[in-house]
Every structure is written in C-alpha cells, then in structure tokens.
Amino acid sequence: MLLANRLLFTSIFLSPSSSSSPSLKPQPLTLTFSNPTTPKPTRHVSSASKTTPILEKDPSVLFVPPGVDPDEVTPDMVLPGSNIVIGPYAGDAKIKEVVFVKSSSRAKDCPKHDRPEFAILGRSNVGKSSLINALVKKKDVALTSKKPGKTKLINHFLVNKSWYFVDLPGYGFAKAPEAARMDWSAFTKGFFLNRDNLVAVLLLVDASVPPQRIDLDCANWLGRNNIPMTFVFTKCDKMKGGKGKRPDENLRDFKQFIAENYKQHPPWIMTSSVTGLGRDELLLHMSQLRNYWDQ
C-alpha cells in the first residue's frame, strides 16, 4: 500500500516531456484515483511574510493533489507564492517536537522504520540548514555554517513522533575537488532508490541567482527515476541591487525550464528563512502529501 501511494504521487508530480530533451525518458505511469467531493479551504497566508508572494493564476501549471477535481479549483485554494492547490488531505501542519535520531554514512545504515520521510536536497550554500531550522522554529536543529558543503552525512530527524525530515549532503560546491563535488551521486542516489517510505524530495533552488545547470541536472535525474519532488525556492527575500536579476525574475526563468520539460507541472513554492515567507504554506503542503501517503 505504501509503495503504491508513492508511485501514485510520482505519476502526479513528474511527467517529463520526451519532446524537449532526449535525456528525459522515464516510463509513464498509468495509475489512477477517484476524485471525492473537495472542500474549498480558506486561503492560507503566512503571517511572517514580508515579501509579496506570487499568486499563480494559470490553471494549466497548478499542482492539483489527489481528491481535487481540476475543474473545481478556485483561487482561494492555491497557496500564495506557489502553484500548489490545497485539498482534502491537508491537515495539522504544526511542528511540536523534533528529535535528532541518527547520522548515517551509507544509505543502507539509515534508520529502518515505516514512517513517512521528506528528504531535503540542494546545492551547497542554497540555505538548506537555515530552511530546516526555520521550519521547526529552532536555530540549532540543523547546523549552519559559512562554509558550504558542511553536511557530509544523511541526518534523520523525527518530527512529532510520526514522520521524518532527512537532511542530505549538498552538491556542487565549486571550491571542492571534482570527485568530492559529485560524491552525492554515489552517496545519495542509493538513498533515493531504496526508501519505499520516501514521500517526496524537497529540492531547494536558490532564487537569488539564475537557474544553475547542476540543479536542472538533479531535477532531471529525479524525474527519470520517478522520485517525487517539490521545488522549494530559497532566499526569495534577497534583491540584487543593480546587478543580476531579482528572485521573481530567476523564478520565472526556472518556471520556463519546468514548462519545457514537464507535461504536468511539479509543485513549487517560494520561501525565505529570514522573513518566514512560505514556511506555513510549505508545511501545509507537506501535510497533505503525508496524510495521503499514510492512509
């Protein structure tokens, strides 16, 4: 049952288009589900947000979760700063307790359990540890450092005694040797391919810089291997004064990549660990994925 739910999520999350890139050729999944009557929840806005979030209005690019009829989606069902529709599986998103469980140097050494997991992955210096600390509202759950690439192990954190955050090593730190930069390929891929209780990967993308090839390659690999994911855009509060593009412009460019490579758009959301933008919305999104997976 758990594996079936994960496969169903994969079929909804990722359907890379074979016409736009020869490297994107996953086998299509044909799983279906029924659409029960969907309540229309009140639009949820993070009180901590100081950045005006984008409200996605194009229905063709929305992520519509199980239990929602796409033809019945209304604007108040879309989380601000995202393309994510909230449906009947969204529930209690509060984090009341976080406990560090284990650091593992190999995927096969990770804790064995039947609880749902969310893996957090991103390029070194993307703000991964800062986002984890912001989500749980504690400053020292995940160690932050001015030296990118500090996380070297697979770290499991038990949340509310019912589900896990999994903090994975970052990839692509430019100052590291080439072998070290690509260690995540051998080190982390085994985790993705062998965790039946993995609900989704939260793929962090730095919105303060233009789209990076290594992030696109990572997204492609996850898609080809049918690993469900949500794009989490970090540092959306940062503005490049006079030089470079603003986060909303970088986000627009990344969304263009999504449009060119995916028949069905995977979920994405804007966040900032500084202002709190997107914190509550991301947790609510995770709650509906978790509750559906765990049914």
Backbone torsions as a table, in degrees:
resi	resn	phi	psi	omega
1	MET	NA	-42.4	-178.8
2	LEU	-65.4	-43.3	-179.7
3	LEU	-65.1	-39.6	179.2
4	ALA	-61.7	-42.0	178.2
5	ASN	-64.1	-37.9	178.9
6	ARG	-65.7	-41.8	179.7
7	LEU	-64.4	-37.7	178.2
8	LEU	-63.3	-44.0	176.3
9	PHE	-59.8	-40.0	-179.8
10	THR	-61.0	-42.4	-178.5
11	SER	-65.3	-28.6	178.4
12	ILE	-81.8	-42.3	-175.1
13	PHE	-67.5	-52.8	-165.6
14	LEU	-127.5	121.6	171.9
15	SER	-139.1	72.3	-176.7
16	PRO	-58.4	139.7	-178.3
17	SER	-80.3	130.0	-179.1
18	SER	-77.5	-15.5	-176.5
19	SER	-79.1	-24.7	-173.4
20	SER	-93.0	-22.3	-177.6
21	SER	-152.1	126.2	-179.8
22	PRO	-66.4	-15.6	-177.3
23	SER	-85.5	-8.5	-176.8
24	LEU	-106.6	92.8	-177.9
25	LYS	-138.1	55.8	176.5
26	PRO	-72.2	154.7	176.4
27	GLN	-73.8	130.5	-179.2
28	PRO	-68.6	147.4	176.2
29	LEU	-103.1	147.1	-174.4
30	THR	-118.7	18.7	179.3
31	LEU	-66.4	145.2	179.3
32	THR	-129.6	167.1	177.0
33	PHE	-147.9	159.0	178.5
34	SER	-83.2	158.6	-179.4
35	ASN	-113.3	96.1	177.2
36	PRO	-70.6	168.0	178.0
37	THR	-60.0	131.7	-172.0
38	THR	-106.6	124.6	173.0
39	PRO	-71.3	158.0	-179.3
40	LYS	-110.9	95.0	-174.7
41	PRO	-68.3	156.3	176.1
42	THR	-67.5	138.0	-179.3
43	ARG	-58.4	132.5	-173.5
44	HIS	-105.0	123.5	-179.2
45	VAL	-124.4	130.3	179.9
46	SER	-68.8	125.7	-179.3
47	SER	-70.2	-19.3	-176.9
48	ALA	-85.3	-8.1	-173.2
49	SER	-70.4	131.3	174.6
50	LYS	-113.4	0.8	-179.5
51	THR	-112.7	131.0	-179.7
52	THR	-66.6	115.4	-176.8
53	PRO	-77.5	155.7	176.0
54	ILE	-80.2	135.1	173.7
55	LEU	-106.0	111.8	-178.0
56	GLU	-71.6	123.6	-176.1
57	LYS	-109.9	-15.7	-177.9
58	ASP	-79.9	111.3	-176.1
59	PRO	-64.6	-21.1	-177.4
60	SER	-74.3	-15.3	-178.2
61	VAL	-110.9	9.3	-179.6
62	LEU	-79.9	148.4	169.9
63	PHE	-91.6	111.9	-178.1
64	VAL	-104.5	116.2	-174.5
65	PRO	-79.8	169.6	175.8
66	PRO	-56.5	143.5	178.5
67	GLY	90.6	1.9	-179.0
68	VAL	-120.8	128.9	174.2
69	ASP	-81.7	118.5	-178.5
70	PRO	-53.7	-30.2	-178.3
71	ASP	-75.6	-10.5	-178.2
72	GLU	-108.3	8.4	179.5
73	VAL	-71.6	131.4	176.5
74	THR	-118.0	159.8	-176.4
75	PRO	-54.7	-33.4	-177.4
76	ASP	-74.9	-3.5	176.3
77	MET	-93.4	-6.9	-177.8
78	VAL	-96.5	126.0	178.7
79	LEU	-66.7	130.2	178.1
80	PRO	-57.3	143.4	179.7
81	GLY	71.8	27.4	-177.9
82	SER	-159.3	177.9	171.3
83	ASN	-112.2	20.9	-169.8
84	ILE	-96.1	123.9	174.7
85	VAL	-90.0	135.9	177.8
86	ILE	-94.6	131.3	-176.9
87	GLY	-121.8	-163.9	-172.9
88	PRO	-70.9	-13.6	-179.7
89	TYR	-88.0	-6.3	176.6
90	ALA	-66.8	136.0	-176.7
91	GLY	-144.4	-148.7	-178.2
92	ASP	-63.1	117.5	-176.4
93	ALA	-107.4	4.1	-176.7
94	LYS	-71.6	138.9	173.6
95	ILE	-99.7	115.5	-176.3
96	LYS	-102.5	-26.1	-175.6
97	GLU	-153.5	136.1	176.6
98	VAL	-132.8	127.3	-178.6
99	VAL	-127.9	126.1	173.3
100	PHE	-68.6	132.7	-176.1
101	VAL	-107.4	-51.4	-172.7
102	LYS	-166.8	147.6	167.2
103	SER	-108.9	132.8	-176.9
104	SER	-123.4	135.8	178.5
105	SER	-88.7	-13.6	178.1
106	ARG	-137.1	148.7	-178.3
107	ALA	-59.4	-36.3	-177.2
108	LYS	-71.2	-12.9	179.0
109	ASP	-93.1	-1.0	-178.6
110	CYS	-66.3	155.9	-179.3
111	PRO	-56.3	141.0	177.7
112	LYS	-101.3	120.1	-176.9
113	HIS	-160.6	176.3	179.8
114	ASP	-116.4	17.5	179.7
115	ARG	-88.0	152.5	179.9
116	PRO	-67.6	146.6	-179.2
117	GLU	-125.7	145.5	169.6
118	PHE	-120.4	117.2	179.0
119	ALA	-91.5	135.4	-179.3
120	ILE	-109.7	119.7	-173.1
121	LEU	-133.3	146.3	175.8
122	GLY	-179.1	169.3	177.6
123	ARG	-64.8	146.7	176.8
124	SER	-55.4	138.8	-179.4
125	ASN	75.4	17.3	178.8
126	VAL	-82.2	-11.6	-179.2
127	GLY	95.9	30.1	-176.4
128	LYS	-63.9	-53.3	-178.7
129	SER	-63.5	-37.7	178.9
130	SER	-64.0	-38.6	179.0
131	LEU	-66.8	-43.3	178.6
132	ILE	-58.9	-47.7	179.9
133	ASN	-61.1	-37.2	179.0
134	ALA	-68.9	-38.8	-179.3
135	LEU	-64.0	-40.8	-177.4
136	VAL	-92.3	-3.7	179.6
137	LYS	58.7	40.7	173.4
138	LYS	-136.9	143.0	-173.0
139	LYS	-84.2	-16.3	-171.0
140	ASP	-126.3	19.0	177.5
141	VAL	-67.1	-53.2	174.2
142	ALA	-109.3	126.2	-176.4
143	LEU	-68.5	132.0	175.4
144	THR	-103.4	154.2	-177.7
145	SER	-151.2	150.3	174.7
146	LYS	-77.5	-8.3	177.5
147	LYS	-100.9	107.9	-179.5
148	PRO	-59.3	152.9	177.3
149	GLY	83.3	20.7	-175.1
150	LYS	-71.7	-34.4	179.7
151	THR	-73.6	119.3	-177.7
152	LYS	-116.6	-7.8	-175.0
153	LEU	-122.9	167.9	173.1
154	ILE	-89.6	112.6	-173.5
155	ASN	-107.8	124.8	179.8
156	HIS	-102.7	130.9	175.9
157	PHE	-123.7	124.9	179.1
158	LEU	-88.3	126.1	-176.4
159	VAL	-110.6	126.8	177.4
160	ASN	52.5	26.8	179.4
161	LYS	57.3	21.6	-174.1
162	SER	-136.4	-20.9	179.9
163	TRP	-153.2	169.5	-171.4
164	TYR	-123.2	141.2	156.8
165	PHE	-91.5	136.7	174.4
166	VAL	-121.7	111.5	-179.1
167	ASP	-89.0	114.2	-176.3
168	LEU	-101.9	154.4	178.2
169	PRO	-59.6	142.0	176.3
170	GLY	-72.7	164.2	-179.6
171	TYR	-126.5	155.6	168.0
172	GLY	80.1	23.2	176.9
173	PHE	-67.3	116.5	-169.8
174	ALA	-61.3	-29.7	-176.4
175	LYS	-84.7	-5.8	178.7
176	ALA	-83.5	154.9	175.5
177	PRO	-59.0	153.8	-177.9
178	GLU	-55.0	-42.9	-179.0
179	ALA	-62.0	-40.6	-179.2
180	ALA	-70.3	-35.3	-179.0
181	ARG	-63.2	-34.4	-176.1
182	MET	-99.6	8.2	178.3
183	ASP	-56.9	-31.7	-177.3
184	TRP	-60.0	-27.8	-178.9
185	SER	-59.5	-51.2	-178.8
186	ALA	-80.8	-34.9	-172.4
187	PHE	-75.4	-43.2	-172.1
188	THR	-96.5	-29.0	-176.7
189	LYS	-60.6	-35.3	177.7
190	GLY	-60.9	-33.5	177.1
191	PHE	-65.0	-49.1	-177.2
192	PHE	-60.7	-40.4	-171.8
193	LEU	-81.4	-8.9	-173.3
194	ASN	-128.5	17.2	179.4
195	ARG	-112.8	95.7	-179.5
196	ASP	-67.3	-20.1	180.0
197	ASN	-96.2	15.1	176.2
198	LEU	-78.8	111.4	-179.6
199	VAL	-74.3	-46.1	-178.8
200	ALA	-166.1	156.8	170.0
201	VAL	-97.8	128.8	170.9
202	LEU	-91.6	101.5	-177.7
203	LEU	-89.7	108.5	-176.3
204	LEU	-82.6	133.6	-179.5
205	VAL	-130.0	128.1	-178.4
206	ASP	-73.9	110.8	-177.9
207	ALA	-78.9	-8.5	-178.4
208	SER	-84.4	-3.7	178.1
209	VAL	-130.9	159.2	177.7
210	PRO	-62.6	159.8	179.2
211	PRO	-52.5	134.3	-177.6
212	GLN	-102.5	139.2	-177.8
213	ARG	-57.1	-37.5	-176.4
214	ILE	-67.5	-32.3	175.5
215	ASP	-68.5	-40.7	178.5
216	LEU	-64.7	-40.6	178.7
217	ASP	-63.4	-40.8	179.2
218	CYS	-64.0	-44.9	178.5
219	ALA	-61.2	-40.4	178.6
220	ASN	-62.7	-42.2	-179.1
221	TRP	-64.2	-43.1	178.1
222	LEU	-61.5	-41.0	179.5
223	GLY	-65.0	-43.9	-179.1
224	ARG	-63.6	-28.1	-177.8
225	ASN	-100.6	15.2	176.0
226	ASN	55.2	40.9	176.5
227	ILE	-96.3	116.6	-179.7
228	PRO	-64.0	142.7	-178.6
229	MET	-150.1	159.9	171.2
230	THR	-125.6	129.2	173.7
231	PHE	-77.1	123.8	177.8
232	VAL	-115.2	108.6	-178.5
233	PHE	-85.3	121.1	-177.0
234	THR	-100.7	167.0	175.2
235	LYS	59.1	35.5	-178.2
236	CYS	-73.7	-5.6	176.4
237	ASP	-85.6	-14.2	-172.5
238	LYS	-83.0	134.1	175.9
239	MET	-118.7	132.9	178.6
240	LYS	-88.7	100.8	-176.4
241	GLY	-66.5	107.5	174.7
242	GLY	80.8	-23.9	-177.0
243	LYS	-126.3	141.7	177.8
244	GLY	74.4	-175.5	-178.0
245	LYS	-101.7	157.8	175.4
246	ARG	-77.2	159.3	179.9
247	PRO	-53.3	-38.9	-178.3
248	ASP	-68.1	-29.0	176.7
249	GLU	-73.7	-40.6	176.5
250	ASN	-64.6	-38.6	177.7
251	LEU	-62.9	-41.5	177.8
252	ARG	-60.0	-41.9	179.3
253	ASP	-65.5	-39.2	-179.9
254	PHE	-69.8	-37.1	177.0
255	LYS	-63.5	-30.7	176.0
256	GLN	-65.3	-40.2	174.4
257	PHE	-59.5	-43.6	179.1
258	ILE	-60.8	-45.2	-177.8
259	ALA	-62.5	-34.3	-177.2
260	GLU	-79.8	-19.0	-171.9
261	ASN	-118.6	-6.4	-177.2
262	TYR	-130.9	127.1	176.6
263	LYS	-68.6	-41.4	174.4
264	GLN	-113.8	129.9	-173.0
265	HIS	-75.1	127.7	173.2
266	PRO	-70.2	159.9	179.4
267	PRO	-67.8	145.8	173.7
268	TRP	-142.6	155.4	-178.3
269	ILE	-153.0	144.2	177.4
270	MET	-89.2	138.6	179.1
271	THR	-141.2	163.4	170.2
272	SER	-150.7	122.9	177.5
273	SER	-75.0	-13.5	180.0
274	VAL	-82.9	-49.6	-176.2
275	THR	-94.8	-16.1	-176.1
276	GLY	89.0	3.0	177.9
277	LEU	-53.0	127.5	173.2
278	GLY	81.2	-5.1	-176.2
279	ARG	-60.2	-57.1	-176.8
280	ASP	-64.7	-37.0	-179.1
281	GLU	-66.2	-41.3	179.2
282	LEU	-64.4	-42.7	179.0
283	LEU	-64.0	-36.3	178.0
284	LEU	-67.3	-41.9	175.2
285	HIS	-58.8	-45.7	179.3
286	MET	-63.4	-33.8	-179.3
287	SER	-64.8	-38.4	-179.2
288	GLN	-73.6	-33.9	174.5
289	LEU	-64.9	-44.4	-177.3
290	ARG	-65.6	-44.0	-177.6
291	ASN	-68.3	-36.6	177.3
292	TYR	-68.6	-45.5	179.9
293	TRP	-59.5	-37.0	-170.9
294	ASP	-90.4	4.2	-176.9
295	GLN	-73.3	NA	NA
